[in-house]
């Protein structure tokens, strides 16, 4: 139920609206960020896998052996959180580099490229980069939104109180008149304390 005071009602309605706006903004920001981070992850995976395939082809031409070429091509630096694996045509792991994990972050984050001599190159994210980034953004939004909501509540209450001050003055005068002998004042059914007293 709404509070009885008109001041509290207006403040509560303003605060509810501000809260809804902040929640809608935060949800939109998190959703957009999730989409952008996922897209950037896929681009990084694609680049890492293609670069490894190119290096592997060059090394196979020089070394003449897939196993040696796989070891040499894994000497390249890769982005933190990435894991790159080179496997033979039978699925045997020939070489790997990067973070260790039992499984990648998501199946959609795994890209395979066929390489020379039946080898395959697999790039995957093995740390929850997406979750970490979204979690950081969510904490930042909360840290900014809560003080803003408190400030908006205080400012709204001050503004409403200032705008309702003429009504309060009228109420005080009406109460003084109501105490004088005369006819009964009309009933007011608004439910707001200020208007009931003024009536």
C-alpha positions, 0 to 999 in steps of 0.5 A, spaced: 500 500 500 502 507 498 504 511 504 499 516 507 503 522 507 503 525 500 510 527 501 512 520 502 507 518 496 510 522 491 517 521 494 516 513 493 513 514 486 519 518 484 524 513 487 520 507 484 521 510 477 528 512 478 530 504 480 526 502 474 530 506 470 537 504 473 535 497 472 533 497 465 540 501 464 544 496 467 540 490 464 541 493 457 549 495 459 550 488 461 546 485 455 550 489 450 557 488 453 556 480 454 554 480 446 560 485 445 565 480 449 563 474 446 564 477 439 571 479 441 572 472 444 571 469 437 575 474 433 581 473 438 580 465 437 579 465 429 586 470 429 590 465 434 588 459 430 589 461 423 596 464 426 598 457 428 596 454 422 600 459 418 606 457 423 605 450 422 605 450 415 611 454 415 615 449 420 612 443 416 616 446 410 622 447 414 622 441 419 619 436 414 616 433 420 609 434 423 611 433 430 617 437 430 613 443 426 608 442 432 613 443 437 616 449 434 610 453 432 608 452 439 614 457 441 610 463 439 607 467 445 599 467 445 594 471 449 593 470 456 587 465 457 587 462 451 589 455 449 592 452 443 592 445 441 595 441 435 593 434 434 594 429 429 589 426 424 588 420 429 587 425 435 593 424 438 595 431 442 602 433 439 603 440 442 599 445 446 600 452 449 597 456 454 592 456 460 590 449 462 583 446 463 579 440 463 574 443 458 574 450 454 569 455 457 564 453 452 563 449 445 562 455 441 569 458 443 572 452 440 575 453 433 578 447 429 582 448 423 585 443 418 592 443 417 597 440 413 598 432 414 592 431 417 593 435 423 588 440 426 589 446 430 584 448 436 584 454 440 579 455 446 578 460 452 579 456 458 578 461 463 572 465 464 574 471 461 566 473 459 564 471 466 569 475 469 568 481 465 561 481 466 562 480 473 566 486 474 561 491 470 556 489 474 559 490 480 561 497 477 554 499 476 552 497 483 557 501 486 555 507 482 547 506 482 546 505 489 549 512 491 545 515 485 539 512 488 540 514 495 542 521 492 536 521 488 531 519 493 534 525 498 533 530 492 526 528 490 524 528 497 527 535 498 524 538 492 517 535 493 517 538 500 519 544 497 513 544 492 508 542 497 510 547 502 504 552 500 499 546 501 502 545 508 501 553 510 494 552 507 493 546 512 495 550 518 491 556 516 485 551 515 486 547 521 486 554 525 479 555 522 476 549 523 477 549 531 473 556 530 465 554 531 462 553 525 459 548 520 463 541 520 468 541 514 467 536 508 470 529 508 476 528 503 477 521 501 483 522 497 487 518 503 493 523 503 494 526 510 495 533 507 489 533 503 485 530 509 487 535 514 486 540 509 479 538 508 
